[in-house]
Every structure is written in C-alpha cells, then in structure tokens.
C-alpha cells in the first residue's frame, strides 16, 4: 500500500473524532496537558457530561466499523516496513503523547500506539460503573491523539506515528487462548514465589489473596521482595499504590472485594499485557517501548530484559530527557526531511554495544551514556556554528574593509605593484560571495534538527 493510502485511512480516523467531538474541540487549550484538563472539566459538569456521553454513545460502532474496514491493510503495510518500529505499552495512551513521540522519534522510525478510542469504548465502557469516570478518560485520550493529527498525516518516508487497535480480543481464538493460558501460568508461578506458597491454579491464587484485607497484610506476607518492582519494595509506596488501585474499583462494575483481590487482578492483568505486547511486537516485527516502570518490570521479569534498541528507546523516556519535550513538534519532520535519523542513532549508540536492560539501574546507565553522547554532539554543533559565525565576522570586519578602503582611494599595494580597480572589484565580489555562502550554511544549520535540540537543551 502506498503512503497516500495510509494517509487517507487515518484521515478517516480523525473524521470520526471530528464527528463525535468536534463540538467541544474549540475548548481545548494550548498547554501540553490541556487534553487532561478538558476531560476533567467536561466530566465535572452534570448536564454537559450527560449530553456529551449521549452524543458519543454509539462511537463504539463507528470505530469498530472503521477498524474492520482498514485493519488488514494497515497490518500488511506495517509488516512490510523495513525500519525500526516500536510498539507502546503502558497507560491507555502515554499521558502526554506529544512528549512521548518527541523523545521516541529521536531514535525510532515509527512509534505504534494502541488505539485508545477502541480500547476505551470496546472494553472500559463495558465495565464502567460511573459514566463521568469513563467520559473523562475518553475525552483526554481522544484529544491526546487528536493533537498529533498533523504528524500522523505527515508525508514522511516512514510513518512517524501509527495507531492500531491492539488487544488480545482481536487475536484468533486459538492463539488468544494459548496466550491467556501462558499468562495465567506465569501469574500462578510469580504469585507463588512472591508469597512462598504452592498454588494449583488461578482460583487458588485469588482465594489466598482475597484473605489479604489490607496493604499491611500483603506486605507482611511477601517473602520475595527481590522480585517486586522497586515501587513495591517499600511499604509506603506499595500502600499508596494499592489504596489508589482499590479506590478506582468503585468506578467499575467489578466487585470491589478486598485489597488483596485488587492486587491479584492487577498482577494477573500485567502478565496478560506482557503476552499481548510480545505477540504484537512479533507480529509487526517491532520492539517494545515503555514510559512506565511497572509494566516494563513485568515484561522484563518474564522476557529477561530489553534488547539494545528497545532499551535505548525506553531509556529516552527517563526524566533526564525531559528537555527533549521542549523541541518543537515540527522538528521531528525536519529530522526526517534532512534524512538524519540514522546519524542521530549513531550518535546515541556510541559506546552502547550488546546489552540487556533488565533492572532500573541498567536503564539509568543506558540513559547516562545517551545523555553524554547527545551533549557531545551538541557541543560539536555549537563549536561548528561558532567557527562559521567568526568566519563571517572576519570577512565583514577585516578583509572587505581593507579592500574597500583601497578602492575608495583608488589604489591598494599588492606585492609591490599597483593593483588596478577591476582587480579590487573582483576581490570584493569574491569575499562577498564567500560571506554569503557561509551565511547560507549558518542559516541551514540554524534550521537544522540538531540546532533545535541545542536551543531546547540551553533552555533546560
């Protein structure tokens, strides 16, 4: 399929958003997190939220029909692309998708995210007890994606951002059942190791967990703290996570039960997510990428760590690269137009060979190397710009004034001879041409992606 066909397909996707949410689109503010604010604001007004909910009630049919008509062609297109692709897993969509893409696109050809509309209307809506809670999530995720409409539709050699419906329910039943069975086996094994218990099946796991009435019960019964995510290794952070997790259950139709039930459902879902993510990565010949350490931990626990490209892509999402979010979105297109992505990969990979990023410290080590490599490249670029500007100043302040001065008196000494006026004019024209060419190089470099990186880094 030609890129034009892909563009037309995604134009249809955004037409659905315009059809259902066009009436509130103009309330979206300019801030990077304005989609989050809009979701909260719309959901907080009883009458307005009811009207918006009713107006978008049948979007599930529209989005399912859209993917039914286009998914096969898009999957075929992605499978054929011989480039570095990464499939995202984490929240419904990255909290601020624009920032996620800015960091990712420095290294990755194509970022693939699960369609948040499909996953919300197809699954979250079915279990939502509170329409306002569901509507808040729907609006913030819809506009999170809508903000990057121009990037999705951009005519670049490789698609910078792709949206696909990624969910095990779309996998053929036989393969899906095998993946779910594998996830359950991993869940039973992990839970058994964690609490030093022998569990025959998933039911016995949940039976044990249901008796854990509080965070303190769970933390006190854990025997293998070494196989916990870092966030769960201290009671204070585990308690905060579990209380928040348990509190959100009131917004769903899932029976609330105990804190242990909530913990079990969360852990079980993480292992299902791992199978889903691995399956889609293999299907699309892509690498996994994360922006959250919890799903990243469970993927590593089962798969044994991220390979080099996936580790670098995930390391770029760490906090010490937050300055990359200050780079204008347009800069990503400039990077692709300059055909400098492979060059930037070379810069970033310097000193990074074969690795497996399995622990948080591994990611931190990778991010430190990347940070050092980028800073060296920015220093090199800054020095080059400085030299070019000095060259222009030298021509302007020294050589041209000397020649011009000689021209004004009509004579200029040269090797003991009297230089004629035509020679002086040729000299001035040559210097002016040299100055103009150097200024053009400076102008091109100032518009370059590397210079935009440099300016964003200086502002940090």
C-alpha positions in Angstrom: 0.0 0.0 0.0 1.3 3.4 -0.9 1.7 6.1 1.8 -1.2 8.1 0.2 -3.5 5.2 1.1 -2.3 5.2 4.7 -2.9 8.9 4.9 -6.4 8.5 3.6 -7.1 5.8 6.1 -6.0 7.9 9.0 -7.9 10.9 7.7 -11.0 8.7 8.1 -10.0 8.0 11.7 -9.7 11.7 12.5 -13.0 12.3 10.7 -14.6 10.1 13.4 -13.1 12.2 16.1 -14.4 15.4 14.5 -17.8 13.9 14.0 -18.2 12.9 17.7 -16.1 15.5 19.4 -16.0 18.5 17.0 -18.4 20.5 19.2 -16.0 20.6 22.1 -12.8 20.7 20.2 -12.5 24.5 20.5 -12.4 24.2 24.3 -9.0 22.5 24.1 -6.4 24.9 25.5 -2.8 25.5 24.1 -1.0 23.8 27.0 0.6 20.4 26.6 -1.7 18.8 29.2 -4.8 20.6 28.0 -6.5 17.3 27.0 -6.3 16.2 30.6 -7.9 19.5 31.8 -10.6 19.2 29.2 -11.5 15.6 30.3 -11.8 16.7 33.9 -13.8 19.8 33.1 -16.3 18.2 30.8 -16.9 15.2 33.2 -17.3 17.5 36.2 -20.4 19.3 34.8 -23.5 17.0 35.3 -25.7 18.3 32.5 -22.9 18.8 29.9 -21.3 15.4 30.7 -24.6 13.7 30.2 -25.1 15.4 26.9 -21.6 14.5 25.7 -22.0 11.0 26.9 -25.3 10.6 25.0 -23.8 12.2 21.8 -20.9 9.8 21.8 -22.7 6.7 22.9 -22.5 4.9 19.5 -18.9 5.8 18.8 -18.1 2.2 19.6 -19.9 1.1 16.4 -18.2 3.7 14.3 -14.7 2.9 15.5 -15.2 -0.9 15.2 -16.5 -0.5 11.6 -13.5 1.7 10.8 -11.0 -0.9 12.0 -13.0 -3.8 10.4 -12.6 -2.0 7.1 -9.0 -0.9 7.4 -7.0 -3.1 9.9 -6.0 -5.8 7.4 -4.4 -3.2 5.1 -2.7 -1.4 7.9 -1.2 -4.5 9.4 0.1 -5.6 6.0 1.6 -2.1 5.5 3.4 -2.2 8.9 4.7 -5.8 8.4 6.3 -4.7 5.1 8.1 -1.7 6.5 11.8 -2.3 6.9 12.6 0.2 9.6 12.9 0.4 13.4 9.4 0.2 14.8 8.4 0.2 18.5 5.0 -0.8 20.0 4.0 1.1 23.1 2.5 -0.5 26.2 1.6 1.3 29.4 -1.4 3.5 30.1 -4.4 3.8 27.7 -2.1 6.1 25.8 1.1 7.9 27.0 -0.1 10.7 29.4 1.2 13.4 27.0 1.6 11.6 23.7 3.3 14.6 22.0 6.1 14.5 24.6 6.4 10.7 24.3 6.8 11.0 20.5 9.3 13.8 20.7 11.6 11.6 22.8 11.0 8.4 20.8 11.4 9.9 17.3 15.0 10.9 18.1 15.8 7.2 17.7 12.8 5.3 16.3 11.4 5.4 12.7 7.9 4.5 13.6 6.1 4.6 17.0 2.9 2.4 17.2 0.4 3.1 19.9 -2.7 1.1 20.7 -5.9 3.0 19.7 -7.2 4.5 22.9 -10.6 5.1 21.5 -11.0 1.4 20.6 -9.8 0.1 23.9 -11.9 2.5 25.9 -15.2 2.2 24.0 -14.8 -1.5 23.5 -13.7 -2.6 26.9 -13.6 0.2 29.6 -17.1 1.3 28.7 -18.4 -2.2 29.4 -17.1 -2.3 33.0 -17.6 1.4 33.8 -20.0 2.0 36.8 -19.6 5.8 36.6 -20.2 7.4 33.2 -18.3 10.5 34.2 -15.2 8.5 35.1 -15.4 6.8 31.7 -16.1 10.1 29.8 -13.1 11.8 31.5 -10.8 9.0 30.2 -12.3 9.0 26.8 -12.0 12.8 26.2 -8.5 13.1 27.5 -7.3 10.2 25.4 -9.2 11.2 22.2 -7.6 14.7 22.3 -4.3 13.3 23.3 -4.2 11.6 19.9 -6.0 14.4 18.0 -3.3 16.9 18.9 -0.9 14.8 16.8 -3.1 14.7 13.7 -0.7 16.6 11.5 2.2 14.3 12.5 0.1 11.1 11.8 -0.9 12.5 8.4 2.6 13.9 7.5 4.1 12.8 4.2 7.3 11.3 5.5 9.2 8.3 4.1 8.4 6.2 7.2 5.2 7.0 9.2 6.4 8.7 12.4 3.3 7.7 14.4 0.8 4.9 13.7 -2.4 4.0 15.6 -3.6 0.4 15.7 -6.2 -1.5 17.7 -4.0 -3.6 19.9 -5.9 -6.1 22.1 -6.0 -9.8 22.6 -9.7 -9.8 21.7 -8.6 -9.2 18.1 -6.4 -12.3 18.1 -7.8 -15.5 16.7 -9.4 -17.5 19.5 -7.0 -20.5 19.4 -3.9 -18.2 19.6 -5.6 -16.0 22.2 -6.4 -18.9 24.4 -2.8 -20.1 24.4 -1.6 -16.6 25.3 -4.0 -16.3 28.1 -3.1 -19.7 29.4 0.6 -18.8 29.3 -0.2 -15.6 31.2 -2.1 -17.4 33.9 0.7 -19.9 34.3 3.2 -17.0 34.8 0.8 -15.3 37.2 0.5 -18.5 39.3 4.3 -19.0 39.4 5.0 -15.4 40.2 2.4 -15.2 43.0 3.6 -18.5 44.4 7.2 -17.3 44.5 6.2 -13.9 45.9 4.4 -15.4 48.9 6.2 -18.7 49.1 3.0 -20.6 48.5 2.1 -23.6 46.3 -0.9 -22.7 44.1 -2.5 -25.3 41.9 -4.4 -22.9 39.7 -5.5 -19.2 39.3 -8.5 -19.8 41.6 -6.4 -20.8 44.5 -4.2 -17.8 43.9 -7.2 -15.5 44.3 -8.5 -17.4 47.2 -5.2 -16.8 49.1 -5.1 -13.1 48.0 -8.7 -12.5 49.0 -7.8 -13.0 52.6 -5.3 -10.2 52.5 -7.5 -7.4 53.8 -5.1 -4.6 53.8 -1.8 -3.3 52.3 -0.1 -4.2 55.6 -1.3 -7.8 55.3 0.1 -8.1 51.7 3.4 -6.5 52.6 3.8 -8.6 55.7 3.2 -11.9 53.9 5.6 -11.3 51.0 8.6 -13.5 51.2 10.5 -12.5 48.0 10.9 -8.7 48.0 13.7 -9.1 45.4 11.1 -10.0 42.7 9.0 -6.9 43.4 9.1 -3.8 41.3 11.0 -1.0 43.0 7.8 0.9 43.7 6.5 -2.1 45.8 9.7 -2.7 47.8 8.8 -0.1 50.5 5.5 -0.3 52.4 4.8 3.4 52.0 4.8 3.3 48.2 3.1 0.0 48.0 0.4 1.2 50.4 -0.2 4.3 48.3 -0.4 2.3 45.1 -2.8 -0.3 46.4 -5.1 2.2 48.1 -5.3 4.2 44.9 -5.8 1.0 42.8 -8.5 -0.3 45.2 -10.3 3.1 45.3 -10.7 3.1 41.5 -12.7 -0.2 41.7 -15.7 1.8 42.8 -15.9 3.3 39.3 -16.2 -0.2 37.7 -18.8 -3.0 37.8 -16.1 -5.4 39.0 -16.9 -6.4 42.6 -14.7 -4.4 45.0 -13.7 -7.2 47.3 -10.5 -6.9 49.4 -7.2 -5.0 48.8 -5.8 -8.5 48.1 -8.4 -9.0 45.3 -7.4 -5.7 43.7 -3.7 -6.7 43.9 -4.4 -10.1 42.3 -6.4 -8.6 39.5 -3.6 -6.0 38.8 -0.8 -8.6 38.8 -2.8 -11.0 36.6 -3.6 -8.2 34.1 0.1 -7.3 33.9 1.0 -10.8 32.8 -1.8 -10.8 30.2 -0.5 -7.4 29.0 3.0 -8.9 28.6 1.7 -11.7 26.3 -0.3 -9.2 24.3 2.6 -6.9 23.9 5.1 -9.6 22.9 2.6 -11.1 20.5 2.1 -7.7 18.7 5.8 -6.9 18.6 6.5 -10.3 17.0 3.6 -9.8 14.6 4.7 -6.4 13.5 8.5 -7.1 13.7 8.8 -4.3 16.2 10.5 -3.6 19.6 8.6 -3.0 22.9 8.8 0.5 24.4 7.6 1.7 27.8 7.2 5.0 29.7 6.2 3.4 33.0 8.4 1.2 35.1 5.6 -1.1 36.4 4.6 -2.7 33.0 8.3 -2.5 32.0 9.2 -4.5 35.1 6.7 -7.3 34.4 7.9 -7.6 30.8 11.5 -7.9 31.9 10.5 -10.4 34.6 9.0 -12.7 32.0 11.2 -12.0 28.9 14.5 -11.4 30.6 15.1 -7.8 29.6 15.0 -5.4 26.7 17.5 -5.7 23.8 19.6 -2.7 22.7 17.1 -0.8 20.5 14.2 -1.3 22.9 16.4 -0.4 25.9 17.6 2.8 24.2 14.1 3.8 23.2 12.8 3.2 26.7 15.8 5.0 28.3 14.9 8.1 26.3 11.6 8.2 28.2 13.5 8.8 31.5 13.2 12.1 33.4 16.7 13.3 32.5 15.5 13.6 28.8 12.5 15.8 29.8 14.3 18.7 28.0 13.5 16.9 24.7 9.9 17.8 25.1 10.8 21.5 24.6 11.9 20.7 21.0 9.1 21.9 18.6 7.0 19.2 17.1 7.9 20.5 13.7 11.5 19.5 14.4 10.6 15.8 14.0 9.6 16.5 10.4 12.8 18.4 9.9 14.8 15.5 11.2 13.2 13.2 8.7 13.4 15.7 5.8 17.1 16.1 6.5 17.4 12.2 6.5 19.4 12.5 9.7 17.7 9.8 11.8 20.4 7.2 11.2 23.1 9.8 12.0 21.4 10.6 15.3 21.1 6.8 16.0 24.9 6.6 15.5 25.4 9.5 18.0 23.1 7.9 20.6 24.5 4.3 20.2 28.1 5.4 20.7 29.6 3.2 23.4 26.5 1.0 23.7 27.0 -2.4 22.3 25.3 -5.6 23.2 23.1 -5.2 26.3 20.0 -6.4 28.2 18.3 -3.7 30.2 16.6 -5.8 32.9 16.9 -3.6 36.0 16.2 0.0 36.7 19.9 0.6 37.2 20.5 -0.8 33.6 18.1 1.8 32.2 19.8 4.6 34.2 23.2 3.5 32.9 22.0 3.5 29.3 20.3 6.9 29.8 23.6 8.4 31.2 25.5 7.2 28.2 22.9 8.6 25.8 22.9 11.9 27.6 26.7 12.1 27.4 26.6 11.2 23.7 24.0 13.8 22.9 25.8 16.5 24.9 29.0 15.8 22.9 27.1 16.2 19.7 25.5 19.4 20.8 29.0 20.8 21.8 30.4 19.8 18.4 27.5 21.5 16.7 27.8 24.7 18.8 31.6 24.9 18.1 30.9 24.5 14.4 28.3 27.3 14.4 30.7 29.5 16.4 33.5 29.0 13.9 31.2 29.8 10.9 30.0 33.0 12.6 33.6 34.0 13.3 34.4 33.5 9.6 31.6 35.8 8.6 32.7 38.4 11.1 36.3 38.1 9.8 35.3 38.7 6.2 33.0 41.6 7.2 35.2 43.5 9.6 38.7 42.9 8.2 39.1 41.7 4.6 36.3 43.6 3.0 37.0 46.9 4.8 40.7 46.7 3.7 39.7 46.1 0.1 37.0 48.8 0.2 39.4 51.3 1.7 41.8 50.7 -1.1 39.0 51.0 -3.6 38.0 54.4 -2.1 41.5 55.9 -2.6 41.7 54.1 -6.0 44.9 52.2 -5.2 46.0 49.3 -2.9 49.5 47.9 -2.6 49.9 44.3 -3.6 53.3 42.6 -3.9 55.0 45.9 -4.6 52.7 46.6 -7.6 49.8 49.0 -8.1 46.6 46.9 -8.2 44.0 48.0 -10.7 40.4 48.9 -9.9 39.0 45.8 -11.7 41.1 43.5 -9.5 39.8 45.2 -6.3 36.3 44.8 -7.5 36.9 41.1 -8.2 38.4 40.7 -4.7 35.4 42.3 -3.1 32.9 40.2 -5.1 34.8 37.0 -4.2 34.7 37.9 -0.5 31.1 38.9 -0.6 30.3 35.6 -2.3 32.3 33.7 0.4 30.4 35.6 3.1 27.0 34.9 1.5 27.8 31.1 1.2 28.9 30.9 4.8 25.8 32.8 5.9 23.7 30.3 3.9 25.4 27.4 5.7 24.8 29.1 9.1 21.1 29.6 8.1 20.7 26.0 7.2 22.4 24.8 10.4 20.2 27.1 12.4 17.1 25.5 10.9 18.5 22.0 11.4 17.2 19.5 13.9 20.5 19.5 15.8 20.3 23.2 16.4 16.7 22.9 17.6 18.0 20.3 20.1 20.7 22.7 21.1 18.3 25.5 21.8 16.0 23.3 23.7 18.9 22.0 25.8 20.1 25.5 26.6 16.6 26.4 27.8 16.5 23.5 30.1 
